[in-house]
Each structure stands twice: as structure tokens, then as C-alpha cells.
Amino acid sequence: MTSILLYGASGRAGTQIRAEAARRGLHVTPAPRTSPLADAANADVAIRTVYGPDFDDVYVAGTHRVLADLERAGIPRLLVVGLASVLPGPDGTPLFRSPDFPEAWRPFSEARAAELDILRSYEGPVDWAVCVPPMTLVADESAGYTYAELAKAVLDETTTPRHHREHYALPA
């Protein structure tokens, strides 16, 4: 049975991941959003789906802390739920850098891009992947790609890893 350490377990994505994991018979241990680890040395994988208003602490310093904690705990894999605005647009430039991207959302996207840079430069033993849901991620099932669909995709990658040390987009 796969054992999961879940950062952000009480958020929109985390709640759906916990519910889907229960349906699949997977064990989930909630973790504090910003670490430290205390009781997760037996986890097979960590999933990080967090939001915090202090972007540097959560996505920059927090990514460094999580990687260090996972190394210490011997947890071999990290799956991060990423952000669609960090994906490249048609010209190869990240979407958040386009002139028509809302300025108010830019700092969040910049922090998520920094998080991705940290992971890409990481040379330690933790295998990581950043799973990016479509921009239309919504809670209402009638309006776009749902958190329930995201949970299924994340847990599929958790139990049958196909992506290693890469940033990938889920199909809409």
C-alpha cells in the first residue's frame, strides 16, 4: 500500500486528494504546510498542494525546507501540484509574463516559477515532478476541470510514476 505525506491536506486540492486516496485504500498523513516532518519517515511519497500569502516563505524557502525534510526522512519522491500560468505560452514565454496577464496575480506566479527553478536545480536524492492542472481548475463540476479530476490524476502519478524531475501539464 502506498503511504502519502500530504502538505496542504485541508485545502481544496488536498481535501479531494484525501478523499480519493481513501477510496483507493491509500494511507495519507497530513503534514504542516511549511514543515517540519515529525512522523512521516514511512511515507513512500510526499504530495505538496499548498497556498500561502507569504509567497517567498511558502514557495521559495518552503521548497528548500521540504526537500531537506524529505531527504532526512528518507522519502524518495515529491509530487507538487503546480500552476498553469507558469507553463509556456505559444511563443515559449511563461503565460504569467505575457503583457495581458493580470498584474495582481503576477507575484504568485513568479513565486511558483521560483519554486520550479529550485526543483530543476535540485541535485539531491528526492525524485520530483510538478503536475500542472489546466487553467480552468474549479470546484464546481459544471464549470471546468475539477479538483476531483486533479486528485485522480495526482494519485495516478503517485501510484504509477511516469514523470521524473519534470514539470508537466495535465490535459484539459
Phi, psi and omega per residue, in radians:
M1 nan 2.389 3.117
T2 -1.370 2.312 3.101
S3 -1.928 2.265 -3.007
I4 -2.072 2.339 2.948
L5 -1.724 2.094 -3.013
L6 -1.997 1.930 3.015
Y7 -1.466 2.244 -3.114
G8 1.504 0.535 -3.041
A9 -1.111 -0.373 -3.094
S10 -1.751 0.004 3.120
G11 -1.424 -3.100 -3.113
R12 -1.036 -0.869 3.131
A13 -1.235 -0.768 -3.116
G14 -1.046 -0.695 3.114
T15 -1.090 -0.744 3.127
Q16 -1.219 -0.641 3.097
I17 -1.125 -0.753 3.101
R18 -1.057 -0.771 -3.123
A19 -1.123 -0.779 3.140
E20 -1.177 -0.679 3.096
A21 -1.077 -0.713 3.105
A22 -1.079 -0.743 3.110
R23 -1.066 -0.568 -3.108
R24 -1.575 -0.052 3.140
G25 1.330 0.457 3.126
L26 -1.651 2.498 3.140
H27 -1.538 2.265 3.140
V28 -2.109 2.281 2.995
T29 -1.963 2.046 3.071
P30 -1.157 2.498 3.109
A31 -2.138 2.599 3.054
P32 -1.060 2.510 -3.071
R33 -0.947 -0.665 -3.068
T34 -1.955 0.326 3.120
S35 1.466 -3.028 -0.133
P36 -1.491 2.896 3.096
L37 -1.425 2.484 3.060
A38 -2.288 -0.706 -2.940
D39 -2.259 0.547 -3.029
A40 -2.109 0.350 -3.082
A41 -1.075 -0.334 -3.125
N42 -1.647 0.051 -3.125
A43 -1.238 2.536 3.082
D44 -1.520 -0.501 -3.064
V45 -2.663 2.602 3.003
A46 -1.946 2.422 3.048
I47 -2.033 2.319 -3.109
R48 -2.111 1.931 3.095
T49 -2.323 1.459 -2.991
V50 -2.187 2.704 2.989
Y51 -2.395 2.444 3.051
G52 -2.698 2.526 -3.092
P53 -1.230 -0.342 3.081
D54 -1.616 1.461 -2.974
F55 -1.002 -0.739 -3.135
D56 -1.099 -0.742 -3.132
D57 -1.179 -0.743 -3.065
V58 -1.328 -0.825 -2.984
Y59 -1.724 -0.424 3.130
V60 -1.717 -1.249 3.116
A61 -1.057 -0.664 -3.122
G62 -1.094 -0.661 3.119
T63 -1.155 -0.749 3.078
H64 -1.057 -0.779 -3.136
R65 -1.083 -0.793 -3.102
V66 -1.102 -0.797 3.123
L67 -1.046 -0.764 3.117
A68 -1.107 -0.740 3.121
D69 -1.108 -0.737 -3.134
L70 -1.145 -0.682 3.062
E71 -1.032 -0.862 -3.119
R72 -1.076 -0.662 -3.102
A73 -1.438 -0.182 -3.130
G74 1.314 0.420 3.099
I75 -1.492 2.066 -2.937
P76 -1.423 -0.212 -3.002
R77 -2.451 2.497 3.078
L78 -2.258 2.193 3.057
L79 -2.028 2.109 -3.095
V80 -1.897 2.351 2.996
V81 -1.478 2.017 -3.043
G82 -1.604 -2.848 -3.015
L83 -2.264 2.250 -3.070
A84 -1.084 -0.549 -3.097
S85 -1.187 -0.199 3.109
V86 -1.515 -0.258 3.114
L87 -1.173 2.676 3.104
P88 -1.256 2.470 3.043
G89 -1.458 -2.980 -3.098
P90 -1.001 -0.529 -3.135
D91 -1.627 0.081 3.127
G92 1.595 -0.174 3.122
T93 -1.450 2.399 3.096
P94 -0.932 2.475 -3.082
L95 -0.947 -0.668 -3.081
F96 -1.204 -0.218 3.120
R97 -1.636 0.003 3.112
S98 -1.278 2.613 -3.070
P99 -1.088 -0.470 -3.100
D100 -1.600 0.074 3.110
F101 -1.259 2.388 -3.114
P102 -1.026 2.160 -3.103
E103 -1.018 -0.625 -3.110
A104 -1.121 -0.455 -3.118
W105 -1.617 -0.185 -3.050
R106 -1.053 -0.771 -3.129
P107 -1.036 -0.669 3.100
F108 -1.106 -0.802 3.133
S109 -1.130 -0.671 3.098
E110 -1.089 -0.703 3.106
A111 -1.148 -0.686 3.118
R112 -1.205 -0.582 3.051
A113 -1.167 -0.672 3.087
A114 -1.117 -0.710 3.079
E115 -0.992 -0.808 3.140
L116 -1.113 -0.706 3.092
D117 -1.061 -0.706 3.109
I118 -1.064 -0.810 3.139
L119 -1.119 -0.760 -3.127
R120 -1.107 -0.536 -3.137
S121 -1.574 -0.130 -3.108
Y122 -1.192 2.286 -3.128
E123 -2.035 0.170 -3.111
G124 -1.351 -3.010 -3.020
P125 -1.390 -0.241 -3.073
V126 -1.343 2.110 3.050
D127 -1.358 2.312 -3.081
W128 -2.260 2.777 2.992
A129 -2.638 2.531 3.073
V130 -1.990 2.004 -3.101
C131 -1.687 2.086 -3.041
V132 -1.913 2.012 3.071
P133 -1.288 2.805 3.088
P134 -1.054 2.760 3.131
M135 -1.057 -0.367 -3.083
T136 -1.543 0.365 -3.138
L137 -1.051 2.128 -3.070
V138 -2.458 2.830 3.073
A139 -1.476 -0.532 -3.085
D140 -1.441 2.054 -3.070
E141 -1.073 -0.309 -3.108
S142 -1.558 -0.031 -2.954
A143 -2.046 0.029 -3.122
G144 2.717 -2.776 3.120
Y145 -1.236 2.220 -2.991
T146 -1.724 2.837 3.050
Y147 -1.108 -0.536 3.082
A148 -1.143 -0.722 3.088
E149 -1.149 -0.699 3.085
L150 -1.047 -0.787 -3.133
A151 -1.020 -0.766 3.122
K152 -1.084 -0.781 -3.140
A153 -1.128 -0.731 3.130
V154 -1.113 -0.767 -3.123
L155 -1.275 -0.510 3.006
D156 -1.067 -0.773 3.117
E157 -1.198 -0.554 3.128
T158 -1.163 -0.784 -3.064
T159 -1.501 -0.460 3.118
T160 -2.346 1.417 -3.065
P161 -1.097 2.248 3.084
R162 -2.083 -0.286 -3.070
H163 -2.074 2.284 -3.093
H164 -2.341 2.132 3.125
R165 0.899 0.852 3.106
E166 -2.600 2.828 -3.136
H167 -1.891 2.101 -3.085
Y168 -2.395 2.622 -3.117
A169 -1.729 2.416 3.025
L170 -1.398 2.551 3.103
P171 -1.207 2.530 3.134
A172 -1.259 nan nan
